[in-house]
């Protein structure tokens, strides 16, 4: 039986290689060379995918991380900062994951180009933050964007507007991998084109691809040659992911033999974060456990806030020299995430992905730091957008901080219904963003609009039934109110 399975695996792999060569034959010149590099990475991933039997973790072997492997942020910050902050900053590169589109929020093009605050996009805010650091400390911290084939062209056009800002911007592209037919496990692409029939047959293989793509681009070596030692990686839509000088100081001040090569920022889990990956101890190493790796019987246990108390913010600090070493040793063995998709024509495909944080087990002296919740402020939906556009946050030098006028530091729970999903639609429903300084919980469902200068406090629930419409009048103050039915304010 084992022998038969091995023969089948070899046949599948051989068929895959043949199909990939056929695809490469439809490309020319530079594109062909670039795609060959991508396909080499894909072959390795596909090979490992065929080898995997059953779940990638044995539940019984999972242990809680040792006490000292996840440090509280306060302990790190208590050490204070050195006089020469600039020396540490000059060893740093900021990397933003910029491969995603704004489609889930009803926007065309890269998500990083959506306006989030005072006409500033995610990318504007990022550039402002780094420029502020470089001006304040007279340093040269560069920004690197990891684009995907979906975002590269649009992003590069926009970058021209930052030419006179005090921040050097580099880009590299993550790989382009072929989606594979769920049944035959062969590529669904018929040529290397990316339009027409081939529009949805390619995918960027998750942010775990950063290590190989960064290395292959030549940018990694270039930055090492410039004396850079660490990258700070985060999702471009996490507005809380700013450069933290205390964490940076902790990294660069370690004695040589004990150099920490990888820091993952984690934060306390709330009921809203039950799906987030968590840190565990597994076979003597710190490891990221994602919900996709959890056997079905244990999913509820994984989601529990009592057993797994923290989750990964995807703010990561990683040694450049260590990435180079691990790439050259082919020692990055990241768990494969199998992501099933259905194409527009109804065809079932799978895409093989990896996650950047999963590499924590490959690095020496890896550490988790339990950071304040304020370092995790992702904007995934218009509900998140409402929070960051409101007076709950103040904006200074590209950084958002919770307003000191709010008496308690927790973020309100906001749930906007399907009429608000797309950014354009959402914007037409608010004449101005309500005052939310004293809000705890907001639920809005159905056809609802808000006039100017509305104030929301405590728990507010507004539900317009199907066919009804609710207009919240300008200047209204709703405190602990449920509004339902039909409320239209007509001009006369």
C-alpha positions in Angstrom: 0.0 0.0 0.0 2.8 2.4 1.0 4.6 1.6 -2.2 1.5 2.2 -4.3 1.0 5.6 -2.6 4.6 6.5 -3.3 4.2 5.7 -6.9 1.0 7.8 -7.1 2.8 10.7 -5.5 5.7 10.5 -7.9 3.3 10.3 -10.9 1.4 13.4 -9.6 4.6 15.3 -9.1 5.9 14.3 -12.6 2.6 15.4 -14.2 2.7 18.7 -12.3 6.3 19.4 -13.5 5.3 18.6 -17.1 2.3 21.0 -16.9 4.5 23.8 -15.4 7.0 23.4 -18.2 4.2 23.7 -20.8 3.0 26.9 -19.1 6.6 28.3 -19.1 6.8 27.7 -22.8 4.0 30.2 -23.3 6.1 33.0 -21.7 9.1 34.8 -23.1 12.4 36.4 -21.9 12.4 38.1 -18.5 8.9 36.9 -17.6 9.9 33.3 -18.3 12.9 33.6 -15.9 10.9 35.3 -13.2 8.1 32.7 -13.5 10.7 29.8 -13.4 11.9 31.1 -10.0 8.3 31.3 -8.8 7.6 27.8 -10.1 10.7 26.4 -8.3 9.2 27.6 -5.1 5.8 26.2 -6.0 7.3 22.7 -6.8 8.9 22.6 -3.3 5.5 23.5 -1.8 3.6 21.0 -3.9 6.1 18.3 -3.0 5.6 18.9 0.7 1.8 19.1 0.2 1.9 15.5 -1.3 4.0 14.2 1.6 1.8 15.5 4.4 -0.3 12.9 6.1 -3.0 14.0 8.5 -2.9 17.1 10.7 0.4 18.9 11.1 0.2 18.8 14.9 -0.6 16.1 17.3 -2.9 17.6 19.9 -1.5 15.6 22.8 2.0 17.1 22.2 0.8 20.7 22.6 2.1 22.4 25.6 1.8 25.9 27.0 4.8 28.1 26.2 7.3 28.4 29.1 6.9 31.5 31.2 10.0 33.3 29.9 9.2 32.7 26.2 6.4 35.3 26.2 7.5 38.5 27.9 5.1 41.2 29.1 5.6 44.5 27.1 5.9 46.5 30.4 9.0 44.5 31.4 10.6 45.3 28.0 9.6 49.0 28.2 10.8 49.3 31.9 14.4 49.0 30.7 14.1 52.5 29.2 15.8 53.7 26.0 19.5 54.3 25.3 20.9 57.7 24.4 21.7 56.5 20.9 18.2 55.6 19.6 19.4 56.6 16.1 22.0 53.7 16.1 19.2 51.2 16.7 16.9 52.8 14.1 19.6 52.8 11.4 19.7 48.9 11.7 15.9 48.7 11.0 13.8 48.2 7.9 10.0 48.5 8.0 8.3 46.0 5.8 4.6 46.2 5.0 2.5 43.3 3.6 0.8 45.0 0.6 -0.5 42.2 -1.5 -4.2 42.5 -0.7 -7.0 44.1 -2.7 -9.8 46.2 -1.3 -12.5 43.9 -2.8 -14.0 42.8 0.6 -14.8 46.5 1.2 -16.2 47.0 -2.2 -13.1 48.9 -3.5 -11.0 48.3 -6.7 -7.2 48.2 -6.5 -4.8 47.8 -3.6 -6.4 47.9 -0.1 -3.5 50.2 1.0 -4.9 53.0 -1.2 -8.3 53.2 0.6 -8.7 56.5 2.5 -9.0 55.9 6.2 -8.6 59.2 7.9 -8.7 62.9 6.7 -8.2 61.7 3.1 -5.1 59.8 4.1 -4.7 56.2 2.9 -3.1 53.3 4.7 0.1 54.0 2.6 0.1 57.7 3.4 -0.1 57.0 7.1 2.8 54.5 6.9 5.0 57.0 5.0 4.2 59.8 7.5 5.1 57.5 10.5 8.5 56.6 9.1 9.3 60.1 7.8 8.5 61.4 11.3 11.0 58.9 12.8 13.7 59.8 10.3 13.3 63.5 10.9 13.1 63.2 14.7 16.2 61.1 15.1 18.0 62.0 11.9 18.0 58.4 10.7 17.5 56.5 7.5 14.8 53.9 8.1 13.6 52.6 4.7 10.1 51.3 3.8 9.8 48.1 1.9 6.4 47.0 0.4 5.8 43.4 -0.4 3.4 43.7 -3.4 1.6 41.0 -5.2 0.8 40.8 -9.0 -2.6 42.2 -8.0 -1.2 45.4 -6.4 2.2 46.0 -7.9 1.3 48.2 -10.8 -1.2 50.5 -9.0 1.1 50.8 -6.0 4.2 51.8 -8.1 2.1 54.6 -9.8 1.2 56.1 -6.4 4.8 55.9 -5.1 5.8 58.8 -7.2 3.9 61.2 -4.9 6.4 60.4 -2.1 9.5 61.3 -4.0 10.2 64.4 -1.8 9.4 62.6 1.5 12.3 61.7 3.8 11.9 57.9 3.4 13.4 55.6 0.9 10.8 53.2 -0.5 11.6 49.8 -2.1 9.2 47.2 -3.4 9.5 43.5 -4.3 6.8 41.1 -5.5 5.6 38.0 -3.8 5.4 34.9 -6.0 2.7 34.1 -8.5 1.6 30.5 -8.1 -1.0 28.5 -10.1 -4.3 27.5 -8.6 -4.8 23.7 -8.9 -7.8 21.7 -9.8 -9.2 20.0 -6.6 -9.7 16.7 -8.4 -6.7 16.3 -10.8 -4.3 18.4 -8.6 -3.0 20.0 -11.8 -2.9 23.7 -12.7 -6.1 25.2 -14.2 -4.1 27.8 -16.2 -3.6 27.1 -19.9 -0.9 29.8 -20.4 1.1 32.4 -18.5 -1.4 35.2 -19.3 -3.3 37.0 -16.6 -6.4 38.3 -18.4 -9.5 36.8 -19.9 -9.9 33.1 -19.1 -6.7 33.3 -17.1 -7.8 36.1 -14.8 -8.4 34.0 -11.7 -6.1 31.0 -12.2 -3.2 32.6 -10.3 -2.8 33.6 -6.7 -0.2 35.1 -4.3 0.7 32.3 -1.9 0.1 33.9 1.5 2.6 36.1 3.4 4.8 33.2 4.4 6.2 33.7 0.9 8.0 36.8 2.1 11.2 34.9 3.0 11.8 33.4 -0.4 10.6 36.4 -2.4 12.6 38.9 -0.4 15.7 36.7 -0.8 15.2 36.1 -4.5 14.6 39.8 -5.2 18.2 40.6 -4.2 16.8 43.3 -1.9 17.7 41.3 1.3 21.4 41.2 0.4 21.3 44.9 -0.6 19.9 45.9 2.8 22.4 43.7 4.7 25.2 45.4 2.7 23.8 48.8 4.0 24.2 47.6 7.6 20.6 46.8 8.2 20.0 44.0 10.7 16.2 43.6 11.4 12.9 44.0 9.7 9.7 45.0 11.3 6.9 43.3 9.4 3.2 43.9 9.7 0.0 44.0 7.7 -0.5 47.5 6.0 -4.1 47.6 7.3 -3.0 47.3 10.9 -3.0 50.9 12.0 -1.6 50.0 15.4 1.7 48.5 13.9 4.1 51.5 14.4 7.8 51.2 15.1 8.2 50.5 18.8 11.6 51.8 20.1 11.5 49.6 23.2 11.1 46.3 21.3 13.8 47.5 18.8 16.1 48.3 21.7 15.5 44.9 23.3 16.5 43.2 20.0 19.7 45.1 19.3 20.9 45.0 22.9 21.1 41.2 23.3 24.5 39.7 23.8 25.9 38.1 20.6 25.5 34.5 21.5 21.9 35.1 22.7 20.8 37.2 19.8 17.0 37.0 19.4 16.3 36.3 15.7 12.5 36.6 15.8 9.9 38.4 18.0 6.2 37.9 17.6 3.9 40.5 19.1 1.0 38.8 20.7 -1.9 40.3 22.7 -4.6 39.1 25.0 -7.5 37.3 23.3 -11.0 38.6 23.5 -14.2 36.9 22.2 -13.7 38.8 18.9 -10.3 37.1 18.3 -11.2 33.4 18.7 -9.9 32.6 15.2 -6.5 34.2 15.6 -3.3 32.0 15.7 -1.7 31.4 19.1 1.7 30.5 20.4 2.3 27.0 21.8 5.3 25.0 22.8 5.7 22.0 20.5 8.6 19.5 20.5 10.8 22.0 22.5 10.2 24.9 20.1 7.9 28.0 20.1 5.4 27.4 17.4 2.4 29.3 15.8 -0.8 27.3 15.9 -3.4 28.4 13.4 -7.1 27.4 13.4 -6.7 25.6 10.1 -4.2 23.2 11.7 -6.5 22.2 14.6 -8.3 18.9 14.4 -12.1 19.3 14.2 -12.6 17.7 17.6 -10.5 20.4 19.3 -11.7 23.6 17.5 -13.8 24.7 20.5 -10.9 24.2 22.8 -8.7 26.3 20.5 -11.2 29.1 20.5 -11.5 29.1 24.3 -10.1 32.3 25.9 -9.1 30.3 29.0 -6.7 27.8 27.5 -5.2 29.9 24.7 -5.0 33.4 26.2 -3.1 35.2 23.5 -3.1 35.6 19.7 -0.7 36.6 17.0 -1.0 40.3 15.9 1.2 39.5 12.8 3.6 42.3 14.0 7.0 40.6 13.7 10.6 41.6 14.2 13.0 39.3 12.3 16.8 39.1 11.8 17.9 39.7 8.2 21.0 37.6 8.5 18.9 34.7 9.9 16.5 34.9 7.0 19.5 34.7 4.6 20.9 31.7 6.5 17.7 29.8 6.6 16.9 30.5 2.9 20.4 29.3 1.9 20.0 26.1 3.9 16.5 25.6 2.6 15.5 25.3 6.3 12.1 27.1 6.2 9.7 24.3 6.7 6.4 26.2 7.0 3.1 24.4 7.6 1.0 24.4 4.4 -2.5 26.0 4.5 -4.8 24.4 2.0 -7.3 27.1 0.9 -10.2 25.8 -1.1 -11.8 28.3 -3.6 -14.6 28.1 -6.2 -13.9 30.0 -9.5 -16.6 32.1 -11.2 -17.3 29.2 -13.6 -18.0 26.9 -10.6 -14.7 25.0 -10.8 -13.3 23.9 -7.5 -9.7 24.7 -7.0 -7.2 24.7 -4.1 -4.4 27.1 -3.4 -1.4 26.2 -1.2 -0.3 29.0 1.2 2.0 29.6 4.1 1.9 32.2 6.9 4.8 34.4 7.8 4.5 33.8 11.6 4.8 30.0 11.2 8.5 30.5 10.7 9.0 31.3 14.4 10.0 27.6 15.0 12.9 28.0 12.5 14.7 30.9 14.3 17.0 30.9 17.3 16.0 32.4 20.6 12.5 33.3 19.3 10.4 35.3 21.7 6.8 36.4 22.1 6.0 39.9 23.6 2.6 40.4 25.0 1.9 44.0 23.8 -1.0 46.3 24.6 -4.1 45.9 22.4 -3.5 49.3 20.9 -0.8 47.7 18.7 -3.5 45.7 17.0 -5.9 48.0 15.1 -6.7 46.2 11.8 -9.2 47.7 9.4 -10.9 44.7 7.7 -14.4 46.0 7.4 -16.4 49.3 7.3 -17.2 48.7 11.0 -13.5 49.0 11.8 -13.3 52.0 9.5 -16.0 53.8 11.4 -13.9 53.4 14.6 -10.7 54.8 13.1 -12.5 57.7 11.4 -14.2 58.7 14.6 -13.1 61.0 17.5 -12.1 57.8 19.5 -8.7 58.3 17.9 -6.5 61.2 17.4 -4.0 61.3 14.5 -0.4 62.6 14.9 2.5 62.1 12.5 0.6 59.2 10.8 -0.1 57.4 14.1 -3.5 56.8 15.6 -3.8 56.8 19.4 -6.9 56.4 21.5 -8.2 59.8 22.5 -7.3 60.8 26.1 -10.9 62.1 26.4 -12.2 58.5 26.4 -12.5 57.4 30.0 -11.7 53.7 29.5 -9.2 52.3 27.0 -11.3 49.5 25.4 -12.5 49.8 21.9 -16.3 49.8 21.4 -17.9 46.9 19.6 -19.3 48.0 16.3 -21.4 45.9 14.0 -22.7 47.5 10.8 -25.1 45.6 8.6 -24.8 44.6 4.9 -26.1 48.0 3.7 -22.7 49.4 5.0 -20.3 46.8 3.6 -19.0 48.8 0.6 -17.0 51.9 1.5 -18.8 54.1 -1.0 -22.2 53.1 0.4 -21.0 53.4 3.9 -19.8 57.0 3.3 -23.2 58.1 1.9 -25.0 56.9 5.0 -23.0 59.2 7.4 -23.3 63.0 6.8 -20.6 63.2 9.4 -19.0 60.5 11.6 -20.9 60.4 15.0 -19.3 61.3 18.3 -18.4 57.9 19.8 -16.3 58.8 22.8 -18.7 57.2 25.3 -19.9 54.4 23.1 -19.7 50.7 24.2 -21.6 48.9 21.6 -23.3 49.8 18.3 -25.3 47.5 16.0 -26.9 48.9 12.9 -29.0 46.8 10.5 -31.0 47.7 7.4 -31.6 51.0 5.6 -30.2 53.5 8.1 -28.7 57.0 7.6 -27.1 59.4 10.1 -27.4 63.2 10.0 -24.6 65.6 11.1 -23.3 65.8 14.6 -25.0 62.7 16.0 -23.7 61.4 19.4 -23.8 57.8 20.4 -23.3 56.6 24.0 -23.5 53.3 25.9 -25.3 50.6 23.9 -27.1 51.7 20.8 -29.0 49.3 18.5 -30.7 50.6 15.3 -32.7 48.1 13.2 -34.7 49.1 10.2 -36.9 46.2 9.1 -37.1 45.2 5.4 -38.8 47.9 3.4 -38.4 50.5 6.3 -35.9 53.3 6.6 -34.5 55.0 9.6 -32.9 58.5 9.4 -31.2 59.5 12.6 -31.8 63.3 12.7 -28.8 65.7 12.8 -27.8 66.6 16.3 -29.4 63.5 17.9 -28.0 62.1 21.1 -28.7 58.4 21.5 -27.7 56.8 24.9 -28.6 53.2 25.7 -31.3 53.2 23.0 -32.9 50.7 20.7 -34.4 52.2 17.6 -36.5 50.1 15.3 -39.3 50.3 12.8 -39.5 53.3 10.5 -38.2 56.8 11.2 -38.0 59.2 8.3 -37.3 62.9 8.8 -38.8 64.7 5.8 -38.0 68.3 4.9 -41.2 70.4 4.4 
